[in-house]
Amino acid sequence: MEIERVIMVKLSSLSDLVRLATSLSLPQMTSYILKFKYKGKLYLGILGVFRDYYKYYGLPIFYYYALEGEEAKKVEEANYIVLTSDSEVIEFSKNAKPGRSIPLIGLAEKPVFLPDTI
């Protein structure tokens, strides 16, 4: 069985990914960010669906940001990204904290629906 791949959208910063996750959250449902290691980098990303663009409605999209070095080490052990909304400060934490705490969900490996070229 061949698995179709998602459309990859690389974001320009981690802050952009966190803002996107925050904007996708609903009052009764928290958004989450997936994290996994692949080829020496730590990837953080959100699965989404392409909406409102002619015949491409419903295409799966993976919005992501790749981390390396010291930045990746800080995030690797974290369970949450905490966003302080009044100043847009991002913090990584083992526990949820005041502000917007977005869960980081660790995957054992790169999902098969992502291309190997990331």
N, C-alpha and C positions, 0 to 999 in steps of 0.2 A: 504494500500500500504506500503510495507516495503522499507525503504530507505537504500541503501548500504552505508557502512561507508568508510571513507578514511583511508589510511595508515598513522599512526601518527609517525612523526620523531621528537624526542626531541633534540634540539640543545644544545650544551654545554655552550653557552653564548649569551647574547643579541647582542654582537658585531658580532657573526656569523650570526645571523638573519639579521642584518642590511647589512652586506656584501652580503648576498644572495639576499636580496631585491634590492640592488644596481646593482648586476650583472645581474639580470633579467630585469632591465629597458632597454628600447630601446630608441633611440634618440627622436622618435615621441610619445612615450608612457611612462608615469611614473608608476613605480611599487607602490604598496601600502601594508600596513600591517594592518591586521584585529586585533581588540582588543575587548575583552569581559571578563566579570567576571563570574567565575564559582567556586562554593565551596570555597569561601574565597580567591581565587587567581585571579590575572589579567593575562590573556593570550594574547600574541602577536603572530601572525602567518601569514604565506603566503600559499596560495593554489598553488600547482604545479601539474605537470603530470610527472610520471615516464617514462623516455625515455631510449631507447637504452639498454634494458636489456632483451634480448631473447623474450620469449612469454609474458613478463609482460609490454610491451609497452602500455602506455596509462592509467595505474593505477593512480587514484588520490592520492595525498600526501598532508598532512598538516604539514609543518615545523613550529615548535613552540618553544616558550620559556615562562616559567611561572614566574611571579613576585609576591613577597609578601612584606608586611611591608612598610617601608619607600620608598623603590625602586618603589613599585607599586603606592604609593601615588603621586610620581613625574610624573609618566607616565599617570595616570588616567585623569588628566585635559589637557594633551598635545594634540595638533592636528597634530604635525609633529615630526619626529625624524630627526635631522639635523646632517649630517656627514661631518666633515671637512676632506677632502680627503688627505691633505698633512700630517696630523698627526693621522688620524683615531680617532678623538675625537667625541664622540656621545653626543648630547645635545637634550633635549626635549623642545619643544616650542609651543606656541599657534599659531604662525605665521611662514610662510616660511622664511628662512634666506639664506644668501649666503652659498654656498657649496651645497651638495646634500640634499634637503628636501624631505623626504619620508612621504606622508600622512598617518596618523593613522585613520582608519575608525572604529568608535565605533559601535558595534552591541548591540542590546537590550538584547540578550541572546546567549547562546552557540548554534551554528548551529546544526540542527538535524543530519547532516551527520558526526559529530564528535562523537566518542564513549563516554559513560558516565564515563569511567575509566580513563580519563586524570587527 
